[in-house]
Amino acid sequence: MKSEVELLESARRFSFGGRMDKSGSGPIFVRGSGSEVEDVNGKTYLDFNSGQMCAWLGHNHPAIVEAVADACDTLIHAHSSYYNDKEIELAERLGKLLPDPLQMSMFLQSGADANEAAINIARKYTGGIEIVSPHTSFHGMSDTTRSLTFAGWHRGYGPPQPGLMAMLAPYCYRCPINLEPETCELACLDASFELIDAQTTSRPAAVLTEPIFSAGGVIEPPIGWLPELKRRCEERGMLLILDEEQTGLGKTGDTFAFEHEGVVPDIITLAKHFGGGICISSVTTSAEIEQRVVADEFIVTHSHSNDPLACAAGSATLDVLEEEDLAAQARGLGSYLKSKLHELAERFEIIGDIRGRGLLQGIELVRDRQTREPATTEGKAITERCLQNGLIFSVRREGSVLRFVPPASTTEDQIDQALDILADALEEASR
C-alpha cells in the first residue's frame, strides 16, 4: 500500500476537491468496523459522524455485508423499466413499516434524487409550482435541492429555479424575530405563511422540511410546530414533504422522527443509512397520489433506480432496525450522551446550548452565554484538535455547532472516550 504522503500527492493531482467540510489533507481511511475507522497509518478514530451519516448501523455491519454478497451471487443490476424481486420485497417492507396512507415507494440513489422526485410528485399532483423550505434546511446538492438548501452551500451557482422560496425556521435559540418560545405562539409560522401567500404566483405545491434540521445546526422545532405546519399546508391545498434522510429509521429514538408528534406527511424521503453504507434512497407516498401522477405521465428514473443490490441492502437495514431495536438503542445511548454533554456544559461556559434527539445531537458554542455570540473560530479549532486525538464529528453553522451522530453500535465506554477527547479540546479552547 502507498504511504499517506504518496496518496495525498496522488490525490492532489487526480482527486477532485470541493468537499463539504475540508479537502486536501489527511487522514486517509482504509477500513472500518462498528463505530471505529482506521487510517492508512493504522491510527483508529471514533467515528461520531457515522461516515457521511450513512454508516449509522455501524461500519461494515454483518447483515449488510451478507446481503451485498448474496446480490453479487445473484443479480447486482437490473433493467429499471421492469420489476426485480428485491425491489418489490423492499417496497412491501417499507409500506408495512410506514403508517397509512404511505405505501407506494420508488428507490433512487441519493437523498437529493429522492427530494427532487418528491418535489416533482407534489407539482404534478397539485398543479402548483412553488416549493417552500425553512431557512436552516439542507436537502441536497443537485440543482433543485441546492436551491432549497438554505443552511448554506448555495452561493455562486447562478439564479435558483423559479418558485423556490424560504420560510422562517423555528430556530428558538436564535429566534429570527427575537421572541421567546414559551410565549411566541409560533409567530414564525404566521410570518412565513403571510410571506408565502404574498409571493405565490400559482397554487403553491408543497412545503419540504426536515423534522429536525440536522446540517442546519441540529435544530429541533418546538412541540406543536410540525402539526401546525401540516394544518396550514392542508388549508392551502399544499402537500407536506418530510425529508427524513438524516432523521429516519431509528436514529432519533423513533422509527421515524415524525412519530414524535404523530404527524403523517403526504410524502416522505429516506436515504443516508437506509442502505447501511450502500447508496439508496426512497420516496414514499399514498396510493391516491401515486395513481394520479402516474396517470399524468409522471416518470422518474436513473440508470440504477431500483437496483437489486441496493434494495437488498435496504431490506437488510430494515431487518437490523427491527431485530436490534435500533430506536430503543438510540433512546438509551442518546440519553447517556446528552447527560455527558450537560456535564461538560457545567464545566465550560463556551457551551451555550445542547439539543437533538436520540443519536443525533449537537452543541452550540458561544463566546458569551448572554449575548450568544457564535464561537466560530473556536469551534473549528476544537474540531481539528479532536480529529488529531481520534474523534470525528461534523462542524456546522460556520464552526459554532458541533454535531454528533455516533453509530448505533457505539458503547457507553466509547461515548466516555469521545467526550474525554472533546473535554480536552474544550479546555484548550477555553484558555
Rosetta blueprint (number, residue, H / E / L):
1 M L
2 K L
3 S L
4 E H
5 V H
6 E H
7 L H
8 L H
9 E H
10 S H
11 A H
12 R H
13 R H
14 F H
15 S L
16 F L
17 G L
18 G L
19 R L
20 M L
21 D L
22 K L
23 S L
24 G L
25 S L
26 G L
27 P L
28 I L
29 F E
30 V E
31 R E
32 G E
33 S E
34 G E
35 S L
36 E E
37 V E
38 E E
39 D E
40 V L
41 N L
42 G L
43 K L
44 T E
45 Y E
46 L E
47 D E
48 F L
49 N L
50 S H
51 G H
52 Q H
53 M H
54 C L
55 A L
56 W L
57 L L
58 G L
59 H E
60 N L
61 H L
62 P H
63 A H
64 I H
65 V H
66 E H
67 A H
68 V H
69 A H
70 D H
71 A H
72 C H
73 D H
74 T H
75 L L
76 I L
77 H L
78 A L
79 H L
80 S L
81 S L
82 Y L
83 Y L
84 N L
85 D H
86 K H
87 E H
88 I H
89 E H
90 L H
91 A H
92 E H
93 R H
94 L H
95 G H
96 K H
97 L H
98 L L
99 P L
100 D L
101 P L
102 L E
103 Q E
104 M E
105 S E
106 M E
107 F E
108 L E
109 Q L
110 S L
111 G H
112 A H
113 D H
114 A H
115 N H
116 E H
117 A H
118 A H
119 I H
120 N H
121 I H
122 A H
123 R H
124 K H
125 Y H
126 T H
127 G L
128 G L
129 I L
130 E L
131 I E
132 V E
133 S E
134 P E
135 H L
136 T L
137 S L
138 F L
139 H L
140 G L
141 M L
142 S L
143 D H
144 T H
145 T H
146 R H
147 S H
148 L L
149 T L
150 F L
151 A L
152 G L
153 W L
154 H L
155 R L
156 G L
157 Y L
158 G L
159 P L
160 P L
161 Q L
162 P L
163 G L
164 L E
165 M E
166 A E
167 M E
168 L L
169 A L
170 P L
171 Y L
172 C H
173 Y H
174 R H
175 C L
176 P L
177 I L
178 N L
179 L L
180 E L
181 P L
182 E L
183 T L
184 C L
185 E L
186 L L
187 A H
188 C H
189 L H
190 D H
191 A H
192 S H
193 F H
194 E H
195 L H
196 I H
197 D H
198 A H
199 Q H
200 T L
201 T L
202 S L
203 R L
204 P L
205 A L
206 A E
207 V E
208 L E
209 T E
210 E L
211 P L
212 I L
213 F E
214 S L
215 A L
216 G L
217 G L
218 V L
219 I E
220 E L
221 P L
222 P L
223 I L
224 G L
225 W H
226 L H
227 P H
228 E H
229 L H
230 K H
231 R H
232 R H
233 C H
234 E H
235 E H
236 R L
237 G L
238 M L
239 L E
240 L E
241 I E
242 L E
243 D E
244 E L
245 E L
246 Q L
247 T L
248 G L
249 L L
250 G L
251 K L
252 T L
253 G L
254 D L
255 T L
256 F L
257 A H
258 F H
259 E H
260 H H
261 E L
262 G L
263 V L
264 V L
265 P L
266 D L
267 I E
268 I E
269 T E
270 L E
271 A L
272 K H
273 H H
274 F H
275 G H
276 G L
277 G L
278 I L
279 C L
280 I L
281 S E
282 S E
283 V E
284 T E
285 T E
286 S E
287 A H
288 E H
289 I H
290 E H
291 Q H
292 R H
293 V H
294 V H
295 A H
296 D L
297 E L
298 F L
299 I L
300 V L
301 T L
302 H L
303 S L
304 H L
305 S L
306 N L
307 D L
308 P H
309 L H
310 A H
311 C H
312 A H
313 A H
314 G H
315 S H
316 A H
317 T H
318 L H
319 D H
320 V H
321 L H
322 E H
323 E H
324 E L
325 D L
326 L H
327 A H
328 A H
329 Q H
330 A H
331 R H
332 G H
333 L H
334 G H
335 S H
336 Y H
337 L H
338 K H
339 S H
340 K H
341 L H
342 H H
343 E H
344 L H
345 A H
346 E H
347 R H
348 F L
349 E L
350 I L
351 I E
352 G E
353 D E
354 I E
355 R E
356 G E
357 R E
358 G L
359 L L
360 L E
361 Q E
362 G E
363 I E
364 E E
365 L E
366 V E
367 R L
368 D L
369 R L
370 Q L
371 T L
372 R L
373 E L
374 P E
375 A L
376 T H
377 T H
378 E H
379 G H
380 K H
381 A H
382 I H
383 T H
384 E H
385 R H
386 C H
387 L H
388 Q H
389 N L
390 G L
391 L E
392 I E
393 F L
394 S E
395 V E
396 R E
397 R H
398 E H
399 G H
400 S L
401 V E
402 L E
403 R E
404 F E
405 V L
406 P L
407 P L
408 A L
409 S L
410 T L
411 T L
412 E H
413 D H
414 Q H
415 I H
416 D H
417 Q H
418 A H
419 L H
420 D H
421 I H
422 L H
423 A H
424 D H
425 A H
426 L H
427 E H
428 E H
429 A H
430 S H
431 R L
